[in-house]
Amino acid sequence: MAERVSLDDRLAWHTRPGRGRACRSAFERTGGDTLRGRIQRRLDEAVEIFETDRLLYDVEVEAMTAWIRRLVAFDAYCARRDARLR
């Protein structure tokens, strides 16, 4: 079983060169799950969330535009109707 290395020890190599006992392999997990791979997956997830939010925003803007168009048309209809009744 591999020795557990604290986060402080893992980061000491980067923040205080020459101190700590961390080595580059401290940033790797079993099965070849490297730090770069984990970061890339997190970035991919963030981009996916951003793209989904952007698509939802586009749909909402389009729906709001259509709603305003219908509201203006209804207002014009009511104005014509009220003008005929006078």
N, C-alpha and C positions, 0 to 999 in steps of 0.2 A: 504494500500500500504506500502510495506516495506521501511524502511529508507535506502537511498543509503550510502554506506560506501566507503570512498576513498581507493585507493590502498595503500596509505601511512599508513592509519589507519589499514587496513587489515594486512599489513606486520609488523607493529610496534610490535605486539605480539611476532613475531619470531625474530626480530632484536633487540628489546629493551625490554626484559622481565620486566614486572611491569609497563610499560608505555603504553599509548594508551588505547582505549576502545574496541579493536577488540576481538572477541571471535571466537571460532572454527567454529561457524555457519556462519561467514562472508565468509568462503571459499566455502559455498554451494550455489547453485542456486536453483531456484524453480524446482519442479519436481524431487527432489532427485539427481540432477546433481552435484555430489561431485567433489572436486578437484582431488581426486584419479581417478575417472571415466574419467574426462577430460584429465588428464595426460595419462591414459592408452589408450584412443582413439588417442591422438597425437602420442604416441609411436607406436601404431598399424599402423597409417598412415605412419609414417617414415619408419617402417619396410617394408610396402607394396611398398613404393617408392624405397627403397633400393633393394628389391627383383626384382622389374620390371627393374630397371637400370642394375642389375646384369645379368638378362636374356638377355636384349638387348646387353650387352657387350659380352656375350657368343655367341650370334648370329653373331655379327660383327666380332669377332675373327674367328669363323668358316668360315664365308664368305670370310674374308681376306686370310685365309689359302688356301681355294679352289681357289681363284683368283690367288694367287702366284703360286700354282701348275699348273694352266692353263697357266700362263705367262711363266713359265719355260718350259712347254711342247711346247708352241708356239715358244719360242726361239730355242729350240732344232730342231723343224721342219724347221725353217728358216735357221739354220746352215747347216742341211742336204741338203736342197734345194740349198743353195748357193754353197755348196761343189760340187754338181752335175753339176752346171752350169759352173764351172771353167774348 
